[in-house]
């Protein structure tokens, strides 16, 4: 019987203070076999280049692609009427976020863009009779995670091809909100966000997943220097920075302030 432990980072969003603390916590453990990063590394935060350097330092790490990496790869800001996540291209919030993507691309430069291009859509591993799949939102799309019904259809499709799989675990990010759903031999998991939580708890979030001869899902919430992140946004003033300051303060989207 095998056992594997994953450390999971997701939705850093340019928050190097939070990412640095997350890496410290991971490095203090002696049971981590692999780090999985679920995407959205650079945009919508004060320090995209600082995050790039920290991520570069990680060994034995799988980097997956979030929707914000796709926006950078596609040069979203160069589209005639750019929009994202169902927002109207005429929405002032959408316009500011698009400009933040452009600013982020300038900050991370060619090396950062190459990093984005080398990310994967999904990572699937089988430990004994457990299949675990990691992706930013869903392998078919990067802006909406699967419903339970969609995940069941995914599970059933795999089962037809490999009847030796007895347990299915699907791990995603993107929503910035914790999720634990279970039906039969299928689990859907999300820890929230490492750098930009939306669950009204401003602490960062990482997760440790143990699979194989046993299952354990551990979410670790941690304090970090939020003031530094907020002050960096104030000093640099990237597009959308006031909204991002409020999101870091209140751990929820507060575009009304």
Long-range contacts (C-beta under 8 A, 24 or more apart in sequence): 1-128, 1-212, 1-213, 2-127, 2-128, 2-212, 2-213, 3-127, 3-210, 3-211, 3-212, 3-213, 3-214, 4-33, 4-34, 4-125, 4-127, 4-210, 4-211, 4-212, 5-31, 5-32, 5-33, 5-34, 5-208, 5-209, 5-210, 6-32, 6-33, 6-34, 6-35, 6-36, 6-132, 6-134, 6-208, 6-209, 6-210, 6-211, 7-32, 7-34, 7-35, 7-36, 7-206, 7-207, 7-208, 8-35, 8-36, 8-37, 8-38, 8-134, 8-171, 8-191, 8-206, 8-207, 8-208, 8-209, 9-35, 9-36, 9-37, 9-38, 9-194, 9-206, 10-37, 10-38, 10-39, 10-40, 10-136, 10-173, 10-174, 10-190, 10-191, 10-192, 10-193, 10-194, 11-38, 11-39, 11-40, 11-66, 11-173, 11-174, 11-176, 11-192, 11-193, 11-194, 11-195, 11-196, 12-37, 12-40, 12-41, 12-42, 12-45, 12-51, 12-193, 12-194, 12-195, 12-196, 13-40, 13-41, 13-42, 13-43, 13-44, 13-45, 13-68, 13-193, 13-195, 13-196, 14-41, 14-42, 14-43, 14-44, 14-45, 14-46, 14-47, 14-48, 14-50, 14-51, 14-104, 14-195, 15-45, 15-46, 15-47, 15-51, 15-194, 15-195, 15-196, 15-204, 15-229, 15-248, 16-45, 16-46, 16-47, 16-50, 16-51, 16-54, 16-229, 17-47, 17-224, 17-225, 17-226, 17-228, 17-229, 18-194, 18-195, 18-204, 18-224, 18-229, 19-51, 19-54, 19-55, 19-194, 19-195, 20-54, 20-224, 21-204, 21-222, 21-223, 21-224, 21-225, 22-194, 22-204, 22-206, 22-222, 23-54, 23-57, 23-58, 25-206, 25-220, 25-222, 26-206, 29-208, 31-210, 32-208, 33-60, 34-60, 34-61, 34-62, 35-60, 35-61, 35-62, 36-61, 36-62, 36-64, 36-123, 36-134, 36-171, 37-61, 37-62, 37-63, 37-64, 38-64, 38-66, 38-134, 38-135, 38-136, 38-171, 38-172, 38-173, 38-174, 39-63, 39-64, 39-65, 39-66, 39-67, 39-68, 39-69, 39-119, 39-136, 39-142, 39-173, 39-174, 40-66, 40-67, 40-68, 40-69, 40-136, 40-173, 40-174, 41-66, 41-68, 41-69, 41-115, 42-68, 42-69, 42-72, 42-104, 42-107, 42-108, 42-112, 42-116, 43-68, 43-71, 43-72, 43-100, 43-101, 43-104, 44-68, 44-97, 44-100, 44-104, 44-196, 44-240, 44-244, 45-195, 45-196, 45-229, 45-233, 45-244, 46-229, 46-232, 46-233, 46-236, 46-238, 46-241, 46-244, 47-229, 47-232, 48-104, 48-107, 48-108, 48-112, 49-107, 49-108, 49-109, 49-112, 52-108, 52-111, 52-112, 52-115, 55-115, 56-115, 62-120, 62-123, 62-134, 63-115, 63-118, 63-119, 63-120, 64-119, 64-120, 64-121, 64-122, 64-123, 64-134, 64-135, 64-136, 65-116, 65-119, 65-120, 65-121, 65-136, 65-142, 66-136, 66-137, 66-142, 66-173, 66-174, 67-136, 67-137, 67-142, 67-143, 67-174, 68-101, 68-104, 69-116, 69-119, 70-142, 71-101, 72-101, 72-104, 72-105, 72-108, 72-112, 72-113, 72-116, 73-113, 73-116, 73-117, 75-105, 76-101, 76-102, 77-101, 77-102, 77-105, 84-143, 85-143, 86-143, 93-240, 93-243, 93-255, 96-239, 96-240, 96-243, 97-239, 97-240, 99-239, 99-240, 100-238, 100-239, 100-240, 102-239, 103-238, 103-239, 104-238, 126-165, 127-211, 127-212, 128-212, 128-213, 129-164, 129-165, 129-166, 129-167, 130-165, 130-166, 130-167, 130-168, 130-169, 130-211, 130-212, 130-215, 131-158, 131-162, 131-165, 131-167, 131-168, 131-169, 132-168, 132-169, 132-170, 132-171, 132-209, 132-211, 133-168, 133-169, 133-170, 133-171, 134-171, 134-172, 135-170, 135-171, 135-172, 136-172, 136-173, 136-174, 137-172, 137-173, 137-174, 137-175, 138-172, 142-174, 143-174, 144-174, 145-172, 145-174, 145-175, 145-179, 145-188, 145-190, 146-170, 146-172, 146-188, 148-181, 148-183, 148-186, 148-188, 151-186, 151-188, 152-183, 152-186, 155-185, 155-186, 167-211, 167-215, 169-209, 169-211, 169-215, 171-207, 171-209, 178-205, 178-219, 180-217, 187-215, 187-217, 189-217, 191-219, 192-219, 196-244, 196-247, 196-248, 197-251, 198-247, 198-251, 198-252, 198-253, 199-251, 199-252, 200-250, 200-251, 200-252, 201-251, 202-226, 202-248, 202-249, 202-250, 202-251, 203-251
